[in-house]
Amino acid sequence: MHLFQILCFFRKLSPFRGETIFEVLFVSKVLPENCRSPYDIRTRKSDYTDALSYSPLPMGEGLGVRVNPPPPTPPHRRGANQTCKITRKTGNKRKLLCLFGLCAALLILSGCKIENQKETLILDKVQDAELADLDQSTAGRQPVAGADWLRIDQQLFEGWTIEPSEMVVGLPSQPVTLSLVESADDPFEIIALFSKKSSAYDTALNSMLTLFKGRGVEANVLVLNGENDTGLIKAAYRYAQSEQPDLILSFGSKATAWIHDHGGDSSVPVLSVTSKDPVLMGQVADYESGSGSHIAYTSLNIPTELQLSYLKQFRPDLKTIGILYAENNSSAVVTQVEPLVEAAEADGIEIIHFNVRDQKNAQAELARMMPELIEQMQAQDPNNEQSLLWITGSTSVFNEIETINQHAGNTPVLSVVTNVTQPGANSAMMSIGVSFESNALMAAIFAERILNGEAAGELPVGVVTPPDIAINFSKAAESGVTVPFTFFESANFIYDAQGAQVRAYGQ
């Protein structure tokens, strides 16, 4: 008998029957029917040992990720506790043996290492207090003196000496070094290459460093800014290669794409962070095989079919999606717009394109195009039951959430970028995607594996699923929308009817 049958993780009573009674708690966790994952699993810090195994597997008609068997559910992820009673007619000795077996099983789960197909990722125990520190540190993030393009969580200044670097010349933005205050004799050397100045990359770097700190991964880090310029990204990468660090972290799709296309063979491993899906970008053939090169990839996307499944669960009669994107943001177009258009149209859903041509004038373009297109959507859906707006990961577009809300009327505004749903009025109603934190925590696990000797080219693509969900109920009230309870139950971040945060990181 499988252990998870005993624990009722699949909401089915085990065939184990009789009179001995075990009361077992399980989670009321519901995902879209055609892309259901057997339980909720996150690359977030928890007070349990979470074993994460990622490999894309078919689920219904979509692509999902399955881990088998499931890890224990952390207390902050539990829904309403439910009890199932399992009985069996036995003598006292059998009863004691059964009880002993259950206790042993729970002990095994508490430090579980779960095998599934080729890959096993293990997250050690990290206390809830550290997770709270990560959340609080975001508010306490401060610019580096002399290099204010980079913001570092205040708590990290306790473990690293953080200052501008004088060793690198030729980059407009001053590089930054993070040197361990106390370390072993030979800490790892990491170079982080940012495609550009970005709060998303700041968030990802801080999340990775926080996890390194919690797991005892000792590393000095040099951070370079490519200024969104191909020539500077090239120069920064060539410098990084010449230094022969233990690992290069590539932040952003632009830097990752350049390294893939022009980086050549190298003995220095590279790991992508906060970058779009490498399979859709044509950088690797599939999710399982690895790149076969010196580059390991993580994905900031969730499978399109899974994403569409969530949208249809939110609006069961969905007929129209208005997609907002920047047409010259090639990574967003290739990995988010085109796949969703193809999947939606195959499902009979009409797509209306809100495409920004000049990213520098995104606000003006959105203000000009939205009234006419929203009027077109509302004419087709006067009762506001069959349509929604979907904001992609085009930074120039999602940064204009205030403008989008001003012209959206009562059409619900959703986004693939979880950070677009935030406290207050300048927020999407709901986000369904992969947060920068979740992607970064997965990348940190990959980084540790590479630093410990695993070949970057043999690692699978890091995909986070089920997606992260954030809900702002003040925006839902403005749109007159009822949010299905399953979304509320699954949400990582929740903002109440006044837009105030009441749940963060599932707590």
ABEGO torsion letter per residue (X at the ends): XBAAAAAGAAGBBBABBEABBBBBBBBBBBBBAAABBABBBBBBBBABBBBBBBBBBBBEABBBBBBOBBBBBBAAABBBBBBBBBBBBBBAAAAAAAAAAAAAAAAAAAABBBBBEABBBBBBBBBAAAAAAAAAAAAABBBBBGBAABBBBAAAAAABBBBBBAABBGBABBBBBBBBABBBABBBBBBBBBABBBAAAAAAAAAAAAAAAAAGBBBBBBBBBAGGBAAAAAAAAAAAAAAGBABBBBBEAAAAAAAAAAAEBBABBBBBBGBBBAAAAGABABAAAEAGBABBBBBABBBAAAAAAAAAAABAABABBBBBBBAABAAAAAAAAAAAAAAAAAAGBBBBBBBBABAAAAAAAAAAAAAAAAAAAAAABAAGAABBBBBBABAAAAAAAAAAAAAAEABBBBBABAAABBBEABBBABBBBBBAAAAAAAAAAAAAAAAAGBBAAABBBBBBOBBBBBBBAAAAAAAGBBBBAAAAAABABBBBAAGBBABBGGX
